[in-house]
């Protein structure tokens, strides 16, 4: 199903094609840029390859595990027979943010970049929930696209009294390579005041003797000090000209920093 959908993007309807899995893609220096999940190869009547396209079946990182929910279930199996596992501690959840930044973006950058230079198309098979977390793409006509985002979801249906999930194509979104890559790899900055507010909540200002504060946290292994004292040691004359509070016991400071 997925390869058929990708083939309809890569080739004309009358094209004869086949698929290869886990195909290594090299750069100009012979170094691997990674494996392509599926390569669809078009060939003529003599078996000569005339075109190809790359299909990436986009995986999603999962955070959490099933061990803790299972242990919770096993404490009282009869009582927990119908418990909602998704509300249990550390239940597995899809990590879409890490999946886009650590997986999807590098794949597009390296493998997609090589394919784009070679003027070959890429199809990305992606779950609807994951696709919905991505930034909005500038869409183009199918004939002008270099990437097809083929969006799928699971649909629950009843078959002879049995409920089964079936993979269903939800949408196809056509984009060009570079605008899509920029959209995925460029963060949208939040409002400056909200950013500062978030930082301010984690900062405490103390208007007091800095040496006293150093002494207070001297034994704290997790404390880090950034020290920028008045440069008046060694007979330097900046003192009153640059600093309002210029008197400093440098010897005590050096002892505290040892």
C-alpha positions as CSV (number, residue, x, y, z in Angstrom):
1,X,0.0,0.0,0.0
2,X,2.7,2.5,1.0
3,X,5.0,1.7,-1.9
4,X,2.0,1.9,-4.3
5,X,1.3,5.4,-2.9
6,X,4.9,6.4,-3.3
7,X,5.1,5.0,-6.8
8,X,2.1,7.1,-7.9
9,X,4.2,10.2,-6.9
10,X,7.4,9.1,-8.5
11,X,6.3,7.5,-11.8
12,X,3.7,7.6,-14.5
13,X,0.8,5.1,-14.0
14,X,2.1,2.9,-16.9
15,X,5.6,2.6,-15.4
16,X,7.0,-0.8,-14.4
17,X,8.8,-0.7,-11.1
18,X,10.0,-2.7,-8.2
19,X,11.3,-2.0,-4.7
20,X,14.5,-2.5,-2.8
21,X,14.9,-2.1,1.0
22,X,17.6,-0.7,3.1
23,X,19.7,0.8,0.3
24,X,22.9,2.6,1.3
25,X,23.2,6.1,0.0
26,X,26.8,7.4,-0.4
27,X,28.0,11.0,-0.7
28,X,30.6,12.3,-3.2
29,X,33.4,11.0,-1.1
30,X,32.0,7.4,-0.8
31,X,31.0,7.9,2.8
32,X,27.6,6.7,3.9
33,X,24.8,9.3,4.3
34,X,22.6,6.6,5.8
35,X,20.3,3.8,4.5
36,X,17.2,4.6,2.6
37,X,14.2,2.6,3.8
38,X,12.9,1.8,0.4
39,X,14.1,2.7,-3.1
40,X,11.5,2.3,-5.9
41,X,13.2,1.6,-9.2
42,X,11.6,2.1,-12.6
43,X,12.9,0.1,-15.6
44,X,12.1,-0.4,-19.2
45,X,11.2,-3.5,-21.2
46,X,14.9,-4.6,-21.4
47,X,15.3,-4.3,-17.6
48,X,17.4,-1.1,-17.8
49,X,16.9,1.3,-14.8
50,X,15.4,4.5,-16.0
51,X,14.5,6.3,-12.8
52,X,14.2,5.9,-9.0
53,X,12.7,7.5,-6.0
54,X,13.4,7.2,-2.2
55,X,10.7,6.3,0.3
56,X,11.3,7.0,4.0
57,X,8.9,5.4,6.5
58,X,9.1,7.8,9.3
59,X,9.5,6.2,12.8
60,X,8.7,7.9,16.1
61,X,10.7,7.8,19.3
62,X,8.9,6.4,22.3
63,X,9.5,7.7,25.8
64,X,8.6,5.6,28.9
65,X,8.1,1.9,29.1
66,X,5.4,-0.8,29.8
67,X,7.2,-2.3,32.8
68,X,5.8,0.1,35.5
69,X,2.2,0.0,34.2
70,X,2.5,-3.8,34.1
71,X,3.8,-4.0,37.6
72,X,0.9,-1.8,38.7
73,X,-1.5,-4.3,37.0
74,X,0.2,-7.3,38.6
75,X,-0.3,-5.9,42.1
76,X,-4.0,-6.6,41.9
77,X,-4.8,-8.2,38.5
78,X,-8.5,-8.8,39.3
79,X,-9.0,-5.2,40.5
80,X,-7.0,-3.7,37.7
81,X,-8.4,-5.9,34.9
82,X,-10.1,-2.9,33.2
83,X,-7.6,-0.2,34.3
84,X,-6.7,2.6,31.9
85,X,-3.1,1.8,31.2
86,X,-2.4,5.2,29.6
87,X,-2.9,6.9,33.0
88,X,-0.3,4.7,34.7
89,X,3.2,6.0,35.6
90,X,5.8,6.1,32.8
91,X,3.3,4.7,30.2
92,X,4.9,4.8,26.8
93,X,4.1,7.9,24.8
94,X,5.3,9.1,21.4
95,X,8.0,11.8,21.5
96,X,7.2,13.7,18.4
97,X,9.6,16.6,19.2
98,X,12.7,14.4,19.4
99,X,11.5,12.5,16.4
100,X,11.4,15.6,14.2
101,X,14.6,17.2,15.5
102,X,16.8,14.1,16.0
103,X,15.5,11.8,13.2
104,X,13.4,13.5,10.5
105,X,15.5,16.7,10.1
106,X,18.9,14.9,9.8
107,X,17.4,12.4,7.3
108,X,16.1,15.3,5.2
109,X,19.4,17.2,5.5
110,X,21.8,14.4,4.5
111,X,19.9,11.8,2.5
112,X,17.3,14.2,1.2
113,X,20.0,16.7,0.3
114,X,21.8,14.2,-1.9
115,X,18.6,13.0,-3.6
116,X,17.6,16.6,-4.2
117,X,20.9,17.5,-5.9
118,X,20.4,14.4,-8.1
119,X,16.9,15.7,-8.9
120,X,15.3,12.6,-7.4
121,X,12.0,12.7,-5.5
122,X,11.4,11.6,-1.9
123,X,8.3,10.3,-0.3
124,X,7.8,10.4,3.5
125,X,5.3,8.0,5.0
126,X,4.2,9.6,8.3
127,X,1.6,9.1,11.0
128,X,-1.1,11.7,11.1
129,X,-0.5,12.6,14.8
130,X,3.2,13.1,14.1
131,X,2.5,15.1,10.9
132,X,0.1,17.4,12.8
133,X,3.0,18.5,15.1
134,X,5.2,19.7,12.2
135,X,5.1,23.3,11.0
136,X,2.9,24.3,8.2
137,X,4.5,23.6,4.8
138,X,4.2,25.8,1.7
139,X,2.4,23.4,-0.7
140,X,2.9,23.1,-4.4
141,X,1.3,21.2,-7.2
142,X,2.2,17.5,-7.5
143,X,4.0,18.0,-10.8
144,X,6.3,20.6,-9.2
145,X,6.9,18.8,-5.9
146,X,10.2,17.1,-4.8
147,X,8.7,15.7,-1.6
148,X,5.4,14.0,-1.0
149,X,4.3,13.7,2.6
150,X,2.0,10.7,2.6
151,X,-0.1,10.8,5.8
152,X,-1.5,7.7,7.3
153,X,-3.6,6.7,10.4
154,X,-5.1,3.6,11.8
155,X,-8.8,3.1,11.3
156,X,-10.8,0.8,13.6
157,X,-13.4,-1.3,11.8
158,X,-15.7,-4.3,12.6
159,X,-15.2,-7.5,10.6
160,X,-17.5,-10.3,11.5
161,X,-17.8,-9.2,15.1
162,X,-14.0,-8.6,15.4
163,X,-12.6,-5.1,15.7
164,X,-9.5,-4.6,13.7
165,X,-7.2,-1.7,12.9
166,X,-6.4,-1.0,9.2
167,X,-3.9,1.4,7.8
168,X,-5.6,4.2,5.9
169,X,-4.1,7.0,3.8
170,X,-5.4,10.3,5.1
171,X,-3.7,12.9,3.0
172,X,-0.9,13.7,0.6
173,X,0.9,17.0,0.9
174,X,3.3,18.1,-1.8
175,X,6.2,20.4,-1.1
176,X,9.6,21.4,-2.5
177,X,12.7,20.2,-0.7
178,X,14.4,23.4,0.5
179,X,11.3,25.2,1.9
180,X,10.2,22.0,3.7
181,X,13.7,21.6,5.2
182,X,13.8,25.2,6.4
183,X,10.4,24.9,7.9
184,X,11.4,21.8,9.9
185,X,14.8,23.1,11.1
186,X,13.8,26.7,11.9
187,X,12.3,27.2,15.4
188,X,9.6,29.9,15.8
189,X,10.7,32.2,18.6
190,X,8.1,32.9,21.3
191,X,7.2,36.4,22.5
192,X,10.2,38.1,24.2
193,X,8.3,39.0,27.3
194,X,7.2,35.4,27.8
195,X,10.7,34.1,27.3
196,X,12.1,36.5,29.8
197,X,9.3,35.7,32.3
198,X,10.2,32.0,32.0
199,X,13.9,32.8,32.7
200,X,13.1,35.2,35.5
201,X,11.3,32.5,37.5
202,X,14.5,30.6,37.7
203,X,16.7,33.6,38.8
204,X,17.2,35.1,42.3
205,X,18.9,38.4,42.6
206,X,20.8,39.0,45.9
207,X,22.0,42.5,46.7
208,X,24.7,41.6,49.2
209,X,28.4,40.9,49.7
210,X,29.5,38.6,46.9
211,X,32.2,37.0,49.1
212,X,29.5,36.0,51.6
213,X,27.5,34.2,48.9
214,X,30.7,32.5,47.7
215,X,31.3,31.3,51.2
216,X,27.7,30.0,51.5
217,X,27.9,27.8,48.4
218,X,31.6,26.9,48.6
219,X,30.9,23.3,49.5
220,X,28.0,22.8,47.1
221,X,29.2,20.5,44.3
222,X,26.4,21.6,42.0
223,X,27.2,25.3,42.3
224,X,29.0,27.2,39.5
225,X,30.4,30.7,40.0
226,X,30.9,33.3,37.3
227,X,33.2,35.8,39.0
228,X,33.9,39.2,37.4
229,X,35.3,41.4,40.2
230,X,36.6,45.0,39.8
231,X,40.0,44.9,38.3
232,X,41.9,46.7,41.0
233,X,44.4,44.1,42.1
234,X,48.1,44.6,41.4
235,X,47.9,48.4,41.5
236,X,45.5,48.9,38.7
237,X,43.9,52.3,38.8
238,X,40.5,51.7,37.3
239,X,38.8,51.6,40.8
240,X,36.6,54.7,41.3
241,X,36.7,55.7,37.7
242,X,34.8,52.6,36.6
243,X,33.2,51.1,39.6
244,X,30.8,52.3,42.3
245,X,31.8,49.4,44.6
246,X,35.5,49.0,43.9
247,X,36.9,47.9,47.3
248,X,37.5,44.2,47.3
249,X,39.6,41.8,49.4
250,X,41.3,40.0,46.5
251,X,43.2,37.7,48.8
252,X,40.0,36.4,50.4
253,X,38.5,36.0,47.0
254,X,41.4,34.0,45.7
255,X,41.3,31.8,48.9
256,X,37.6,31.1,48.4
257,X,38.2,30.1,44.8
258,X,40.9,27.6,45.5
